[in-house]
Amino acid sequence: MWLIVGLGNPGATYAHTRHNIGFDGLDALATRHQLAFRGKRANSLLAEGHIADQRVALVKPQTFMNLSGQAVTALCSWYKLDPAQALLVVYDDMDLPFAKLRFRERGSAGTHNGMRSLVAQLGGNVFPRLRVGIGQAPGKMDAAAYVLSRFSKDEEAERPQLLATIADAVEVVLREGLTPAMNRYNPA
């Protein structure tokens, strides 16, 4: 059993913003495998099923980004999962160029408030994650305003391919494991 968590903020105001790339990546994965976000548990939307012969729960916390750890911790407890072995978190990262992916098996939360919440609530930083590059804020634009902004016209044109690549990358983890996914997707 794997818990695949996409980070984002609930509601139409935040839909398809840079900060919601985790939600959007999970939507692409769910659509590909005919899974629907019908379930609700621990203040999250769930789509349960099988991908690559693995039982999965795709999760979109509805707690808002800064409290994501509450939902994820409750779900790890509910499913009796060890985060280091069966949790994968997909989220936006300003430190990576747009559309670049990077898997990590552990690490600091950096400046990402959703990840800070997860690390604090889980009591450690040893859990796999897929960082999705959204690029740096232009000029002197406030970081918070940037992550809550929409993609540029050029980025929006590339977004369908990015979402497909996120789905592909998660499938590699489920089919082959984290190390092969890191070898395939992490930039050299």
PyRosetta script that sets phi, psi and omega in degrees:
from pyrosetta import init, pose_from_sequence

init()
pose = pose_from_sequence("MWLIVGLGNPGATYAHTRHNIGFDGLDALATRHQLAFRGKRANSLLAEGHIADQRVALVKPQTFMNLSGQAVTALCSWYKLDPAQALLVVYDDMDLPFAKLRFRERGSAGTHNGMRSLVAQLGGNVFPRLRVGIGQAPGKMDAAAYVLSRFSKDEEAERPQLLATIADAVEVVLREGLTPAMNRYNPA")
pose.set_psi(1, 131.2)
pose.set_omega(1, 176.2)
pose.set_phi(2, -119.9)
pose.set_psi(2, 140.4)
pose.set_omega(2, 171.2)
pose.set_phi(3, -104.4)
pose.set_psi(3, 111.8)
pose.set_omega(3, 179.1)
pose.set_phi(4, -106.1)
pose.set_psi(4, 112.6)
pose.set_omega(4, -173.8)
pose.set_phi(5, -109.8)
pose.set_psi(5, 126.2)
pose.set_omega(5, 171.1)
pose.set_phi(6, -102.6)
pose.set_psi(6, 129.4)
pose.set_omega(6, 179.3)
pose.set_phi(7, -90.8)
pose.set_psi(7, 144.2)
pose.set_omega(7, 178.8)
pose.set_phi(8, -179.6)
pose.set_psi(8, -174.1)
pose.set_omega(8, 177.0)
pose.set_phi(9, -116.7)
pose.set_psi(9, 139.1)
pose.set_omega(9, 179.8)
pose.set_phi(10, -74.8)
pose.set_psi(10, 158.4)
pose.set_omega(10, 172.5)
pose.set_phi(11, 101.9)
pose.set_psi(11, 153.5)
pose.set_omega(11, -176.7)
pose.set_phi(12, -63.0)
pose.set_psi(12, -30.3)
pose.set_omega(12, -179.4)
pose.set_phi(13, -57.7)
pose.set_psi(13, -35.8)
pose.set_omega(13, -174.3)
pose.set_phi(14, -101.2)
pose.set_psi(14, -5.5)
pose.set_omega(14, -176.3)
pose.set_phi(15, -56.7)
pose.set_psi(15, 131.5)
pose.set_omega(15, 175.0)
pose.set_phi(16, 63.7)
pose.set_psi(16, 22.9)
pose.set_omega(16, 171.4)
pose.set_phi(17, -84.0)
pose.set_psi(17, 170.5)
pose.set_omega(17, 180.0)
pose.set_phi(18, -58.6)
pose.set_psi(18, -39.5)
pose.set_omega(18, -177.3)
pose.set_phi(19, -68.5)
pose.set_psi(19, -15.9)
pose.set_omega(19, -177.6)
pose.set_phi(20, -101.7)
pose.set_psi(20, 17.2)
pose.set_omega(20, -179.1)
pose.set_phi(21, -62.4)
pose.set_psi(21, -28.0)
pose.set_omega(21, 175.5)
pose.set_phi(22, -64.3)
pose.set_psi(22, -45.3)
pose.set_omega(22, 175.9)
pose.set_phi(23, -59.7)
pose.set_psi(23, -47.1)
pose.set_omega(23, -175.5)
pose.set_phi(24, -66.1)
pose.set_psi(24, -37.8)
pose.set_omega(24, 176.8)
pose.set_phi(25, -63.7)
pose.set_psi(25, -39.9)
pose.set_omega(25, 177.4)
pose.set_phi(26, -69.5)
pose.set_psi(26, -35.2)
pose.set_omega(26, 175.2)
pose.set_phi(27, -59.9)
pose.set_psi(27, -42.8)
pose.set_omega(27, 179.0)
pose.set_phi(28, -63.6)
pose.set_psi(28, -42.5)
pose.set_omega(28, 178.9)
pose.set_phi(29, -64.5)
pose.set_psi(29, -43.9)
pose.set_omega(29, 179.8)
pose.set_phi(30, -63.0)
pose.set_psi(30, -44.9)
pose.set_omega(30, 179.7)
pose.set_phi(31, -60.6)
pose.set_psi(31, -44.7)
pose.set_omega(31, -179.6)
pose.set_phi(32, -57.6)
pose.set_psi(32, -34.9)
pose.set_omega(32, -175.5)
pose.set_phi(33, -107.6)
pose.set_psi(33, 16.7)
pose.set_omega(33, 178.8)
pose.set_phi(34, 52.3)
pose.set_psi(34, 43.0)
pose.set_omega(34, 174.8)
pose.set_phi(35, -104.0)
pose.set_psi(35, 143.6)
pose.set_omega(35, -178.6)
pose.set_phi(36, -121.1)
pose.set_psi(36, 141.9)
pose.set_omega(36, 176.9)
pose.set_phi(37, -80.0)
pose.set_psi(37, 82.4)
pose.set_omega(37, -178.0)
pose.set_phi(38, -106.3)
pose.set_psi(38, -31.8)
pose.set_omega(38, -175.5)
pose.set_phi(39, -81.8)
pose.set_psi(39, 156.3)
pose.set_omega(39, 175.3)
pose.set_phi(40, -136.2)
pose.set_psi(40, 130.1)
pose.set_omega(40, 177.7)
pose.set_phi(41, -160.3)
pose.set_psi(41, 143.8)
pose.set_omega(41, 176.3)
pose.set_phi(42, 51.0)
pose.set_psi(42, 44.0)
pose.set_omega(42, 178.4)
pose.set_phi(43, 55.6)
pose.set_psi(43, 41.7)
pose.set_omega(43, -180.0)
pose.set_phi(44, -140.0)
pose.set_psi(44, 154.0)
pose.set_omega(44, 169.1)
pose.set_phi(45, -92.1)
pose.set_psi(45, 136.4)
pose.set_omega(45, -175.7)
pose.set_phi(46, -125.1)
pose.set_psi(46, 143.6)
pose.set_omega(46, 169.0)
pose.set_phi(47, -127.6)
pose.set_psi(47, 112.2)
pose.set_omega(47, -177.0)
pose.set_phi(48, -106.9)
pose.set_psi(48, 148.0)
pose.set_omega(48, 179.0)
pose.set_phi(49, 169.8)
pose.set_psi(49, -150.4)
pose.set_omega(49, -179.6)
pose.set_phi(50, -128.8)
pose.set_psi(50, 137.5)
pose.set_omega(50, 173.6)
pose.set_phi(51, -136.6)
pose.set_psi(51, 129.9)
pose.set_omega(51, 179.3)
pose.set_phi(52, 52.6)
pose.set_psi(52, 43.6)
pose.set_omega(52, 179.3)
pose.set_phi(53, 62.1)
pose.set_psi(53, 18.3)
pose.set_omega(53, 176.5)
pose.set_phi(54, -113.3)
pose.set_psi(54, 137.7)
pose.set_omega(54, 171.8)
pose.set_phi(55, -73.4)
pose.set_psi(55, 132.1)
pose.set_omega(55, -177.4)
pose.set_phi(56, -134.7)
pose.set_psi(56, 153.4)
pose.set_omega(56, 165.5)
pose.set_phi(57, -124.8)
pose.set_psi(57, 113.8)
pose.set_omega(57, 174.2)
pose.set_phi(58, -85.4)
pose.set_psi(58, 133.2)
pose.set_omega(58, -169.3)
pose.set_phi(59, -129.2)
pose.set_psi(59, 130.5)
pose.set_omega(59, 171.2)
pose.set_phi(60, -121.8)
pose.set_psi(60, 97.5)
pose.set_omega(60, 179.1)
pose.set_phi(61, -57.9)
pose.set_psi(61, 140.4)
pose.set_omega(61, -180.0)
pose.set_phi(62, -107.9)
pose.set_psi(62, 22.1)
pose.set_omega(62, -176.0)
pose.set_phi(63, -89.2)
pose.set_psi(63, -2.1)
pose.set_omega(63, -165.6)
pose.set_phi(64, 73.5)
pose.set_psi(64, 150.9)
pose.set_omega(64, -170.4)
pose.set_phi(65, -50.0)
pose.set_psi(65, -47.8)
pose.set_omega(65, -171.4)
pose.set_phi(66, -68.2)
pose.set_psi(66, -10.7)
pose.set_omega(66, 179.2)
pose.set_phi(67, -118.9)
pose.set_psi(67, 17.0)
pose.set_omega(67, -176.4)
pose.set_phi(68, -55.5)
pose.set_psi(68, -33.8)
pose.set_omega(68, -177.9)
pose.set_phi(69, -60.4)
pose.set_psi(69, -32.0)
pose.set_omega(69, 178.6)
pose.set_phi(70, -61.5)
pose.set_psi(70, -47.5)
pose.set_omega(70, -179.0)
pose.set_phi(71, -66.8)
pose.set_psi(71, -45.1)
pose.set_omega(71, -176.4)
pose.set_phi(72, -66.0)
pose.set_psi(72, -41.8)
pose.set_omega(72, 178.5)
pose.set_phi(73, -62.6)
pose.set_psi(73, -43.3)
pose.set_omega(73, 179.0)
pose.set_phi(74, -62.8)
pose.set_psi(74, -39.2)
pose.set_omega(74, -180.0)
pose.set_phi(75, -71.7)
pose.set_psi(75, -37.8)
pose.set_omega(75, 175.5)
pose.set_phi(76, -60.4)
pose.set_psi(76, -40.2)
pose.set_omega(76, 177.6)
pose.set_phi(77, -67.0)
pose.set_psi(77, -46.4)
pose.set_omega(77, -179.2)
pose.set_phi(78, -57.6)
pose.set_psi(78, -46.8)
pose.set_omega(78, -178.2)
pose.set_phi(79, -85.6)
pose.set_psi(79, -3.5)
pose.set_omega(79, -179.1)
pose.set_phi(80, 56.5)
pose.set_psi(80, 52.0)
pose.set_omega(80, -177.2)
pose.set_phi(81, -108.3)
pose.set_psi(81, 144.9)
pose.set_omega(81, 171.0)
pose.set_phi(82, -88.0)
pose.set_psi(82, 115.4)
pose.set_omega(82, -177.4)
pose.set_phi(83, -54.7)
pose.set_psi(83, -33.2)
pose.set_omega(83, -179.0)
pose.set_phi(84, -67.8)
pose.set_psi(84, -21.9)
pose.set_omega(84, -175.1)
pose.set_phi(85, -110.6)
pose.set_psi(85, -24.9)
pose.set_omega(85, -168.7)
pose.set_phi(86, -140.3)
pose.set_psi(86, 20.4)
pose.set_omega(86, 177.3)
pose.set_phi(87, -121.2)
pose.set_psi(87, 134.1)
pose.set_omega(87, 172.8)
pose.set_phi(88, -132.4)
pose.set_psi(88, 124.2)
pose.set_omega(88, -178.6)
pose.set_phi(89, -109.2)
pose.set_psi(89, 128.8)
pose.set_omega(89, 179.5)
pose.set_phi(90, -109.9)
pose.set_psi(90, 123.9)
pose.set_omega(90, -176.3)
pose.set_phi(91, -154.0)
pose.set_psi(91, 163.5)
pose.set_omega(91, -179.6)
pose.set_phi(92, -76.4)
pose.set_psi(92, 148.0)
pose.set_omega(92, 179.2)
pose.set_phi(93, -141.4)
pose.set_psi(93, 117.5)
pose.set_omega(93, 179.6)
pose.set_phi(94, -72.0)
pose.set_psi(94, -17.9)
pose.set_omega(94, -177.4)
pose.set_phi(95, -82.7)
pose.set_psi(95, -4.8)
pose.set_omega(95, 176.0)
pose.set_phi(96, -109.6)
pose.set_psi(96, 144.1)
pose.set_omega(96, 175.7)
pose.set_phi(97, -60.1)
pose.set_psi(97, 155.0)
pose.set_omega(97, -179.8)
pose.set_phi(98, -51.8)
pose.set_psi(98, 132.4)
pose.set_omega(98, 174.5)
pose.set_phi(99, 74.8)
pose.set_psi(99, 3.5)
pose.set_omega(99, 174.6)
pose.set_phi(100, -85.5)
pose.set_psi(100, 141.5)
pose.set_omega(100, 178.9)
pose.set_phi(101, -112.3)
pose.set_psi(101, 150.5)
pose.set_omega(101, 174.4)
pose.set_phi(102, -150.0)
pose.set_psi(102, 120.7)
pose.set_omega(102, 173.1)
pose.set_phi(103, -86.9)
pose.set_psi(103, 145.2)
pose.set_omega(103, 172.3)
pose.set_phi(104, -138.9)
pose.set_psi(104, 145.0)
pose.set_omega(104, 177.2)
pose.set_phi(105, -92.0)
pose.set_psi(105, -11.7)
pose.set_omega(105, 178.4)
pose.set_phi(106, -167.9)
pose.set_psi(106, 174.6)
pose.set_omega(106, 175.3)
pose.set_phi(107, 147.4)
pose.set_psi(107, 172.0)
pose.set_omega(107, -179.6)
pose.set_phi(108, -72.7)
pose.set_psi(108, 164.1)
pose.set_omega(108, 178.0)
pose.set_phi(109, -80.7)
pose.set_psi(109, -15.3)
pose.set_omega(109, -176.3)
pose.set_phi(110, 61.1)
pose.set_psi(110, -137.1)
pose.set_omega(110, -178.1)
pose.set_phi(111, -97.9)
pose.set_psi(111, 5.1)
pose.set_omega(111, -176.1)
pose.set_phi(112, -81.6)
pose.set_psi(112, 113.6)
pose.set_omega(112, -175.3)
pose.set_phi(113, -65.7)
pose.set_psi(113, -32.5)
pose.set_omega(113, 176.0)
pose.set_phi(114, -64.0)
pose.set_psi(114, -43.6)
pose.set_omega(114, 178.4)
pose.set_phi(115, -69.4)
pose.set_psi(115, -35.3)
pose.set_omega(115, 175.3)
pose.set_phi(116, -59.3)
pose.set_psi(116, -42.1)
pose.set_omega(116, 178.6)
pose.set_phi(117, -63.3)
pose.set_psi(117, -43.5)
pose.set_omega(117, 179.0)
pose.set_phi(118, -62.5)
pose.set_psi(118, -48.2)
pose.set_omega(118, -178.8)
pose.set_phi(119, -60.4)
pose.set_psi(119, -43.8)
pose.set_omega(119, -179.7)
pose.set_phi(120, -65.2)
pose.set_psi(120, -46.9)
pose.set_omega(120, -176.3)
pose.set_phi(121, -72.1)
pose.set_psi(121, -36.5)
pose.set_omega(121, 179.5)
pose.set_phi(122, -79.1)
pose.set_psi(122, -15.3)
pose.set_omega(122, 178.3)
pose.set_phi(123, 77.9)
pose.set_psi(123, 21.8)
pose.set_omega(123, 178.1)
pose.set_phi(124, 174.4)
pose.set_psi(124, 171.1)
pose.set_omega(124, -175.9)
pose.set_phi(125, -114.1)
pose.set_psi(125, 19.1)
pose.set_omega(125, -178.4)
pose.set_phi(126, -97.0)
pose.set_psi(126, 85.7)
pose.set_omega(126, 173.4)
pose.set_phi(127, -159.1)
pose.set_psi(127, 142.1)
pose.set_omega(127, -178.4)
pose.set_phi(128, -65.5)
pose.set_psi(128, 147.6)
pose.set_omega(128, 177.8)
pose.set_phi(129, -147.4)
pose.set_psi(129, 152.7)
pose.set_omega(129, 175.2)
pose.set_phi(130, -117.8)
pose.set_psi(130, 110.2)
pose.set_omega(130, 178.7)
pose.set_phi(131, -87.2)
pose.set_psi(131, 130.9)
pose.set_omega(131, -178.3)
pose.set_phi(132, -114.9)
pose.set_psi(132, 118.3)
pose.set_omega(132, -176.7)
pose.set_phi(133, -66.9)
pose.set_psi(133, 129.6)
pose.set_omega(133, 173.9)
pose.set_phi(134, -117.9)
pose.set_psi(134, 0.9)
pose.set_omega(134, 178.5)
pose.set_phi(135, 77.9)
pose.set_psi(135, 170.5)
pose.set_omega(135, -179.0)
pose.set_phi(136, -84.1)
pose.set_psi(136, 151.5)
pose.set_omega(136, 174.2)
pose.set_phi(137, -63.7)
pose.set_psi(137, 137.3)
pose.set_omega(137, -179.3)
pose.set_phi(138, -73.9)
pose.set_psi(138, 144.8)
pose.set_omega(138, 174.7)
pose.set_phi(139, 53.5)
pose.set_psi(139, -128.0)
pose.set_omega(139, -178.4)
pose.set_phi(140, -104.5)
pose.set_psi(140, 21.6)
pose.set_omega(140, -179.8)
pose.set_phi(141, -62.6)
pose.set_psi(141, 136.5)
pose.set_omega(141, 178.3)
pose.set_phi(142, -62.1)
pose.set_psi(142, 135.3)
pose.set_omega(142, -178.2)
pose.set_phi(143, -58.8)
pose.set_psi(143, -41.8)
pose.set_omega(143, -179.3)
pose.set_phi(144, -63.5)
pose.set_psi(144, -41.9)
pose.set_omega(144, 178.1)
pose.set_phi(145, -65.3)
pose.set_psi(145, -37.9)
pose.set_omega(145, -179.1)
pose.set_phi(146, -64.5)
pose.set_psi(146, -48.7)
pose.set_omega(146, -176.7)
pose.set_phi(147, -66.5)
pose.set_psi(147, -24.6)
pose.set_omega(147, 178.8)
pose.set_phi(148, -91.6)
pose.set_psi(148, 3.8)
pose.set_omega(148, -179.8)
pose.set_phi(149, -88.5)
pose.set_psi(149, 165.3)
pose.set_omega(149, 176.7)
pose.set_phi(150, -80.8)
pose.set_psi(150, 161.4)
pose.set_omega(150, 177.0)
pose.set_phi(151, -71.9)
pose.set_psi(151, 152.6)
pose.set_omega(151, 175.9)
pose.set_phi(152, -66.3)
pose.set_psi(152, 168.3)
pose.set_omega(152, 180.0)
pose.set_phi(153, -59.4)
pose.set_psi(153, -44.3)
pose.set_omega(153, 179.4)
pose.set_phi(154, -65.5)
pose.set_psi(154, -42.7)
pose.set_omega(154, 178.4)
pose.set_phi(155, -65.2)
pose.set_psi(155, -39.5)
pose.set_omega(155, 179.9)
pose.set_phi(156, -61.2)
pose.set_psi(156, -36.2)
pose.set_omega(156, 177.7)
pose.set_phi(157, -65.5)
pose.set_psi(157, -30.3)
pose.set_omega(157, -180.0)
pose.set_phi(158, -89.1)
pose.set_psi(158, -13.2)
pose.set_omega(158, -173.7)
pose.set_phi(159, -59.9)
pose.set_psi(159, -41.2)
pose.set_omega(159, 178.6)
pose.set_phi(160, -58.2)
pose.set_psi(160, -40.3)
pose.set_omega(160, 178.2)
pose.set_phi(161, -67.8)
pose.set_psi(161, -39.1)
pose.set_omega(161, 177.9)
pose.set_phi(162, -61.1)
pose.set_psi(162, -45.0)
pose.set_omega(162, -179.6)
pose.set_phi(163, -64.1)
pose.set_psi(163, -37.8)
pose.set_omega(163, 176.3)
pose.set_phi(164, -64.9)
pose.set_psi(164, -38.9)
pose.set_omega(164, 179.2)
pose.set_phi(165, -67.4)
pose.set_psi(165, -38.5)
pose.set_omega(165, 175.2)
pose.set_phi(166, -59.5)
pose.set_psi(166, -47.7)
pose.set_omega(166, 178.9)
pose.set_phi(167, -60.3)
pose.set_psi(167, -44.0)
pose.set_omega(167, 177.8)
pose.set_phi(168, -58.7)
pose.set_psi(168, -45.8)
pose.set_omega(168, -176.8)
pose.set_phi(169, -63.4)
pose.set_psi(169, -42.7)
pose.set_omega(169, 177.8)
pose.set_phi(170, -63.7)
pose.set_psi(170, -39.9)
pose.set_omega(170, 178.2)
pose.set_phi(171, -61.0)
pose.set_psi(171, -37.4)
pose.set_omega(171, 177.9)
pose.set_phi(172, -62.7)
pose.set_psi(172, -42.0)
pose.set_omega(172, 177.1)
pose.set_phi(173, -59.2)
pose.set_psi(173, -46.4)
pose.set_omega(173, -177.1)
pose.set_phi(174, -68.3)
pose.set_psi(174, -35.0)
pose.set_omega(174, -176.4)
pose.set_phi(175, -85.4)
pose.set_psi(175, -41.5)
pose.set_omega(175, -170.4)
pose.set_phi(176, -118.4)
pose.set_psi(176, -23.0)
pose.set_omega(176, -178.4)
pose.set_phi(177, 114.1)
pose.set_psi(177, 169.9)
pose.set_omega(177, -175.6)
pose.set_phi(178, -69.6)
pose.set_psi(178, -42.4)
pose.set_omega(178, -177.6)
pose.set_phi(179, -60.8)
pose.set_psi(179, -47.8)
pose.set_omega(179, 175.6)
pose.set_phi(180, -60.2)
pose.set_psi(180, -35.7)
pose.set_omega(180, 177.9)
pose.set_phi(181, -66.0)
pose.set_psi(181, -41.5)
pose.set_omega(181, 177.7)
pose.set_phi(182, -62.4)
pose.set_psi(182, -43.6)
pose.set_omega(182, -179.4)
pose.set_phi(183, -63.3)
pose.set_psi(183, -34.2)
pose.set_omega(183, -176.1)
pose.set_phi(184, -82.8)
pose.set_psi(184, -39.2)
pose.set_omega(184, -169.3)
pose.set_phi(185, -106.7)
pose.set_psi(185, -22.6)
pose.set_omega(185, -178.2)
pose.set_phi(186, -72.9)
pose.set_psi(186, 133.8)
pose.set_omega(186, 178.2)
pose.set_phi(187, -62.4)
pose.set_psi(187, 148.0)
pose.set_omega(187, 179.9)
pose.set_phi(188, -72.5)
pose.dump_pdb("model.pdb")
